[in-house]
Amino acid sequence: MAKAAFNNKKKLFTCKLDLKFKEETMKCCIWIIALFGVETWTLQKVDQKYLENFEGFCWRRMEIS
């Protein structure tokens, strides 16, 4: 769901705005979706790897522009 939300706002995250602004916007819009219900998760290594990969995906897309 978070990747879909990122892709829906792709224009915002890949435009020539300040990287700090894009970072704050990503924290507000995307990480809320990605981490919904995290307090009830049992975080395993596989889950941690998925979250790290998703974060890398977001950073690569934002820095390409």
C-alpha positions in Angstrom: 0.0 0.0 0.0 2.8 2.4 0.8 4.5 1.7 -2.5 1.2 2.5 -4.3 0.9 5.7 -2.3 4.5 6.7 -3.3 3.7 5.9 -7.0 0.5 8.0 -6.8 2.6 11.0 -5.6 5.5 10.2 -7.8 5.4 13.6 -9.5 5.9 15.4 -6.2 8.8 13.2 -5.1 10.6 13.3 -8.4 10.3 17.1 -9.2 13.1 19.6 -8.6 12.0 20.5 -5.1 14.4 20.7 -2.1 15.4 17.2 -0.8 14.5 18.2 2.8 11.0 19.1 1.7 10.6 15.8 -0.1 11.9 14.0 3.0 9.4 15.6 5.3 6.6 15.0 2.9 7.5 11.3 2.6 7.5 11.0 6.4 4.0 12.5 6.6 2.4 10.8 3.6 4.2 7.5 2.9 5.7 6.2 6.2 2.4 6.6 8.0 0.9 4.1 5.5 4.0 1.8 5.6 4.1 1.6 9.4 0.4 1.5 10.1 -0.2 -0.8 13.0 3.6 -1.3 13.7 3.0 -1.4 17.4 1.2 -4.8 17.0 3.8 -6.3 14.7 6.3 -9.0 15.6 9.2 -7.6 13.6 11.3 -10.4 12.1 14.4 -10.1 10.0 12.4 -10.6 6.8 10.0 -7.8 7.7 13.0 -5.5 8.6 14.6 -6.2 5.2 11.3 -5.4 3.4 11.1 -2.0 5.2 14.8 -1.2 4.4 14.3 -2.1 0.8 11.2 0.1 0.6 13.1 3.0 2.1 15.9 2.5 -0.4 13.4 2.4 -3.2 11.9 5.7 -2.1 15.3 7.4 -1.7 16.5 6.3 -5.1 13.4 7.6 -6.8 13.6 11.0 -5.0 17.3 11.5 -5.7 17.1 10.6 -9.4 15.5 13.9 -10.3 
